[in-house]
Every structure is written in C-alpha cells, then in structure tokens.
Amino acid sequence: MERLETKRMILREWSLLDAADMYSYASGSKVGPMAGWKPHESVEESETIIRMFQDNNDVWAIEWKDNNKVIGSVGLHRTARRGIPYDLELGYVLSEEYWGQQIILEAARAAITYAFENLKINRLMISHSSTNLQSKRVIEKLGFRFLLDVPEGFTQYDGGKLGSSVYIMEKEDYAELYKNREQ
C-alpha cells in the first residue's frame, strides 16, 4: 500500500516488527469485541493477523508520529454484500489509549481521499454493529450517508448476531465534503 502521511500519523504497510504494538491494543477487552473479533491471546496471533494484512494488501498500520508506535489500523477492503453495490469497504481500529482524540477521523479521511483520488472508486461503504455507538459517531462525522439497517447483519467472533447499520459515500459526496479539506 502507498504510504500516506497526515499531521499526526503515518499510514504505512505492516511489518512483523509491529506485532508487539498490535498485541498491546488488540489484547484488550474493548477494541476487538467492538469490531467483532476476539482479543488477541499472544503476540504470535498478532503476527498471523499482520501476515493476513500483508497478503491482502488492504490495511494500513497507523503509526503515531510522537512515539513511532503502531496504534491501530485503517483499511479499504474488497468485500461484497448482497444487494448493496459499492467498490470498497472502509474499516478501522484504534488503541483504546488513543480514543477521543479525533485520530480515527484523521486516518479515515486520508484513506477516503486515497480511495476516491488515487483508486478512482465511485462508492465507498462502511458499517457498524448496533452496539458500537462510537463508530456510528465517527461515520457520521466522516460524512457518510445512512443507507439501511440489517437485522443480524453483524457476526461477532463468538457467533453472536447483532444488527448493523450500513452507510455509503458516493463520489459526488466525497467531492462536496473533501475536495478542499486539509488532512
């Protein structure tokens, strides 16, 4: 993935050297479950996820400039949902230690700009589980438009089902919201 830079962070490819940083935030009790996956149980598990990110080449590591630590990720995924046309799906995860600082907004805006400007997509999708109200607020601040609620559209790592809300950003939405915005 192309390296991106914002005021406070670098979005870059993952390295296995990032496994300890990933494990630091991915082993907590809040981050993974809010995103639907179980907390990591070992650094080796984090290494396995990093290898998957490297193979798929669709997730950036978020490196915090102040300390050069990887504090989360943002990705543009090639997924498909029946009946919902879109080009890519935006996803993100952030260390709980960094919540409430507008970091994910900054990282996601860089990824959104990259998707529309460099990859020339027409439609970007994002969703959140019915219980993840923090993500809902982020999605709304990013300028996505609500599309629909999907009953039992979110599967948790333990097999439990939750509702999900799906949002879309069209090329025209992006042009109106992002063209003149500073990262």
Secondary structure as GFF3:
##gff-version 3
##sequence-region A 1 183
A	DSSP	beta_strand	4	5	.	.	.	ID=ss1
A	DSSP	beta_strand	9	12	.	.	.	ID=ss2
A	DSSP	three_ten_helix	16	18	.	.	.	ID=ss3
A	DSSP	alpha_helix	19	26	.	.	.	ID=ss4
A	DSSP	alpha_helix	31	35	.	.	.	ID=ss5
A	DSSP	alpha_helix	43	56	.	.	.	ID=ss6
A	DSSP	beta_strand	59	64	.	.	.	ID=ss7
A	DSSP	beta_strand	69	77	.	.	.	ID=ss8
A	DSSP	beta_strand	88	94	.	.	.	ID=ss9
A	DSSP	three_ten_helix	96	98	.	.	.	ID=ss10
A	DSSP	alpha_helix	103	117	.	.	.	ID=ss11
A	DSSP	beta_strand	123	129	.	.	.	ID=ss12
A	DSSP	alpha_helix	133	142	.	.	.	ID=ss13
A	DSSP	beta_strand	145	155	.	.	.	ID=ss14
A	DSSP	beta_strand	161	170	.	.	.	ID=ss15
A	DSSP	alpha_helix	171	178	.	.	.	ID=ss16
###
